[in-house]
Amino acid sequence: MSATGASVERKWSTIYVKEHLYYHLGDELNVVDINIEWPEAIDYSAVKPLQQFISKKLFQVEADNLKQAYTAFKKRFGEPVTQKFDTLPDDRKYCYVDCSLKQIAHSEGRFISYRLSYVSSPASLSSQPSDTVNILFTYDVIHDRVLMMKDILRGNRVSGDVGGQEFFLRVVDGTNADIPDDIGAMYLTNACLYDKGMLVDAVVVTQESFHIPVSSAIGLEDNKSFFSKGSAGLFNDRTPVVHSVFRPDSTTLDGRVIANTVDAKPAFQGGMDSLQHFLSLHVKYPDFERFNNIQGSVLLSFVVDERGQICDIRVIRPVSPAIDREAVRVLGIMPRWVPARKGDMAVPFEMNIPISFQVVN
């Protein structure tokens, strides 16, 4: 295991952003939590239609890259809070915002699926609008298009007395939630492609009018009639491999220039042995992946800034969403590195590092 300078050609790049932000707009206080897994390149594709879709649904802006979308989004909440308040802000002028984008599944050369959530909860005197968005969606890599529930399900097979009842039973069978016996109705809210089938969100309504949200995995093999022709075809078709060159931005997400060449690269305090020891102490193997023998080496890129802090973490060779997330988490809690130096100045510099996950019998 070693940390090296970043390379240029990338088949895959997902940037992970997790921030807890305080912004003020006049005498209003906005508390913004960000936890997103933003796609920059998937199977050598720049996925601009996907980035445009996410920008509009998550940030409510027109953009085709994270930096542009994120900058415009934060401006809505005013200016960053940089010092303590002389007096506590009025509770009635608070707004709490939560943004989340999580990868659900990826089939190489075929599709990638996400869960997107945006919740804005303003107090009574806040000028921010109240809003809630919670969707599953799939990006069709072959045809460069976003698929929603209506595009994935075969409508005439999941509605009506016979088809609707049959699909209802599939949803119940595929969930881990505790479903009561007195079910009165069920309605579907979301769907996306998922591993070898689909993931469906639904709400089960009991006869006493209790609403129970459930998620259910439904396999393709025994349920193909419930899939639209286009969604079922994505499990068979595959986009041709085109080795285009994805070039990462030459600046960090907050606008600092990343050095191309340096006299001394960044280093973990104590050297490679200390880095390996840190990883052995902090990496936690996700239970599902361990049980199902999912293993491999996640390759990450990251910037060590002029203060030695790690920022702009990207997964550039994935294993699975949960394993990728764990590798990003561990990288994010590392202590400061020794920054790169150019002459007598510390400068931001991009590095790569592999983190291995191996099941030991």
N, C-alpha and C positions, 0 to 999 in steps of 0.2 A: 504494500500500500504506500502510495506516495502522492504528494501534492505537487502539481506542475503548472506552468503557465498555460493559459487558455488557448485552444486551437480555434480555427475559423469555421470550417465546414461542419454543420450540425444537421443531423436528421431530425432531431427533436429538441425542443426548448420550451420549458414551462417555467415562468418566473413566479416565485412564491412571495406574497406580500402579507405580512401580519403586523398591524399597527393599532395602537389605541391613542386616538388623537383628541385634542381639545382645541376648539375654535370658538372665537367670539365674533358676533355680528352686532355691533353696537353694544348694548347691555344684555344681549342674549348669549347663552352658552350652549354650544353644540358638542356633544360627545359622540365620536364616530369610531366604531370598531370595524376594522378591515381584516378579512381572512380569505384571500383569494389565490387561486391557482390559474394564472393567466396563460393561455396558449400563445406562443410566439411562432413555433414551427412544429408541424406534425407530419411525419413521414415525408420530409423535405418540402412540404407545402407551407406557404406563409399564412394560410387560412385567414385572409382578410375579411371574407364574408362572416366568418365566425366571430372575429374580433369586433366587427361592426354590430353584430347582433348582441353580443355581451355588453358593449358600451351603452347601447340604447336601453337594454333591459335592466342592467345593474346600476349604471351611473346616470341614465337619462340624458346622454349626450351623443352627438354624432361624431364618431371617431373610429379609426381603424388601427390604433395602437394604444398600449397601456399608458404611456407617458402623457399623451394628449388627453385621453379620456379621464385619467386620474387627476391631472392638474385642473381641468375644467370642473370636475366634480367637487373638489375641495374648495374651489373659489365660492361655491354656493353657500358655504358655511362661514364665510368671513375670513378672518386672519388667525394664524396660530396663536395660542396662548403661550407667552414666553416668560411671564413672571406671575407671582402670587397676586391675587386680588386683594385690594385694601378692605373690601367688604364682600361677604358672600353674595353671589348672584341670586336673584329672585328665582325660587324654585319654579314659578309659573312660566319662566322664560327659558327653561331648559328644553333641549330636544335630544333624544337618544336615537342614534342611527346604527344599524348593524348590516354590513354587506358581507356576503359569503358566496364563494364560487368553488365547488369541490368536484374534482373528476370522479366519475362513477365507474367507467369502464372504457377500455380501448381495444379495438381489434385492428392490428397493424394493416395499413393499406385499405381499410374499410370504413371505420367510423370511430368516433370518440363521443362519450356521453358525460353530461354534467348535471349537478343540482345547483341551481342559482336561487339565492334568497336575498331580499332587500326589505328591511323593516325600518320605517321612520315613525317614531313615537314622540310627537311634540306635546309639551304641556300647554295649558290653556292660553298663555300669552305669547307663545312662540310663533314666529312668522313662517316656520318650516311646515310644509304640507305633510299630513299623515298619509302613509302609503305602506302596503304590504304586497310583495311579490314572492311567490314560491313556485318554481317550475323545474321540471325535468325536461331535458332536450338532448337531441343527438345531432352531431355534425357528420354529414355524409361526406367523407373525404374524396370519394370517387367523383361525385357530381358537384362538390362545393356548395352544399345547401344545408340548411338547418331543418331538422325534422321535429315536429311537435307530436302530441298525442294523436291528433287527427290524421297525421301522416303515417303513423306507425300501426295503429289499430285498423282492422277492417271493419268499418262502421256497421255494415249489415249483419255481422256475426256477433257483435257484442251488444246489440240492442234487440228488442223484441222478446217475446216470452221464452222461446226455446234457446236461442243463442245467448241472450242476456243471462238466463239462469245457468247455462253451462259455463259461461265465462266467470260468473259470480263464484261458482264452485272452485274454479281454477285459482281465483284470487285468494279465497279462504285457505285452500290447500298450500299455497305458496308463501304464506306469511307466518312469522314467528309470534305475532301478537296473539293475546288471549281473546278469542272471539266468543261472545256469549251465545247461547242457544236461541234466544228470542230476537233474531234478526228480522227487522221489518223491511229494510231497504238498503241499497248500496249505490253510491254514485262515484264515478271515476273522476279524478282530478288531474293526474299527470301520467305520462309514460315516456320511457326512453329505451333504447336498445341496451342490453346488458349481458356481457359474456356470451352465453349460448342461448339467448332468449331476450326477454324484456323485463324491465322493472316497472311496476305499476303502483301509483299512489291512489288510494281510494278512501272513502269515508263510509263506514258501516253505521247504520242507524238502527238502534234497537226499537222494539215495540213501545218502550217507555221514553222514546225520543232522545236517548243518549247518543252522541256522535263520537265514534271511535275512529281516529285516523290510522290507517294501516299501509304498509308497503309490502309488496309481494313480488317475488321472482317467478316468472313463468317461462319454462323452457320452450324452445322452438320445435324440438323434435316431435313431440306429441300434440302440439298446439298450433301447427302451421296455419290452420284455417283462420285463426284470429289475427294473424299478421297481414298487413297490406302487402301487395305484390312487391312494391319498392323496398319496404323494410326487410322482408324475408330474403330478397335478392342480395342484400348487403352481406349476408353470411356466406354467399357463394362467390360473388364477384370480388375483384381486387384491383386497385388502381396500379398502373404500371409504375415501377420505381424510376423516378427522375431525380438524378443527383444534382439538384440545384445547390447553390451555396447560400446559406443563411448567415448573414453578417450581423452579429450583435451590435447594439448601439455603442457608440464610442464615449458615451457619457453615462453616469449612474442615473437611477430613477429620479434623484433630486438635482441632477444637472451638473455634477462634478465630472471633469474630464478624466478618463481612464488612460493611464500612460501606456504607450505601445512597447517601449523598451525601457529597461531600468538597469542600473548598475548592480543592484542587489534585490532579489525577489523577497516577497514576504515569507516569514518563517513562524511556525508555532513555537511558543515559548518552551524551551527545553529540547527542541528538535523532534525528529520523527518518532523516537521511542516514546516520548511524552504524549505525542498526538495519538499513537496507537493505544496507549494506556487510557487516555481520556475516552476514546471510542469504546473500549472494552467495558468501561464503567457505566457509560450512559446510554448505549444503544439498547433498545428493548424490542425484541422480535414481536411483531403483531401476532396475536394468537391464531387468527384465522389462517394467515399465511404459513405459520409454523405447522399447524395441524394438517394443512393441505399440501405441505412440502413445496411451497412456492419460495424460490430462493434465487439469488443472483447478486450482481454488484451494481449499485446505483452510482452513476457518474454525475457529479454536481459541479457547477461552476459558481463562483462567488467573487465578489470584490472585497479586498482588504483595503480600507480607506487609509488616509494619511494619519489617522489616529490609531490604526490597528484594529478597528472594529469591522466586523463582517456585515456586508449588506448585499442587496441584489442577488439573492440566492436563486439559482436555477437548477432544475433537473434536466440534464441533456442526454442521459441514457436511463430510461425508466425500467423498473421491474414490475411493480404493481402500485396502484394508488396509495395503499396503506403503507407499504414499505418505503415508497418515495417520500411520503409525509414524515415518516419517522426519521429518515436520513436528514431531511430539511430541519426538523425539530432539533436534532442533536447538533447540527452545524450552527444553528441559531443561538444555542446556549454556550458556545465556546467562549473562553476568555479571549482577551485581545491578543492579536498576533503582533509580531515585530513587523512594521510596515515596510513596503518596498522603498528603496532610496534611489534617487537620480541626482547624482552629485551629492550635495549636502542637504537635499530636501527629501522629506517623506512625501510619497505620491500614491494615489489610488492605483491598484493593479489587480487584474483579473487572474484567478487561479482555478484549476480543476482538481477535484479529489474524488476517488472512488470509495464507497463505503459498502462493505460486503455483508450479505446476509446468507448464512449457510445453516441448514438444519443438521444438527449433530445427533445421530441416533444413539 
